[in-house]
């Protein structure tokens, strides 16, 4: 009764469409849960995300949960996760994706899930890394190991807006480190980010993992920007 009363005064809105949630809904409404544009990329080894990395890095599998459309429901959801502290929602959406990835023949050999770390300054400013919560949710949904501390991002060397694409890429590559190599060697690692745009950041972190002995790398994000 008390919670009904509280939600009457402070209605909780769907993070995607803004409609008021009923008490059985959490973070996003049922309508959005089924209407947001899923890609189903994890059902195919060749898809727009895996093709994005062709000729750049030899990954096992790659996928994104949703299509990102500017001004659409996925953008609102990602914005809430990234900037408005909706960590639980990140976890929940990650879990929904994880339960789908678990049944994919391209992802079911994953051993370890690592989020792409934020730049330390950004993390300090924002207080959290949204990808940690997405990756943790995916790990729970898949029933796989998760560790947010194995992949690190170095603070230096990152102002790159005016550099050429090639120099920029080299720069990006050198900013990641695997902290405990023995914990990653020999594993099939799934690297998780919130959104894939050019793929440069996720490629650099994947490269850093793939340089270790016997590792395989796959990639998953919540959304893919349409080019
Ligand atoms: Zn909604």
Boltz pocket constraint, residues with backbone or C-beta under 6 A from the ligand:
constraints:
  - pocket:
      binder: B
      contacts: [[A, 14], [A, 15], [A, 16], [A, 17], [A, 18], [A, 19], [A, 28], [A, 29], [A, 30], [A, 31], [A, 32], [A, 33]]
      max_distance: 6.0
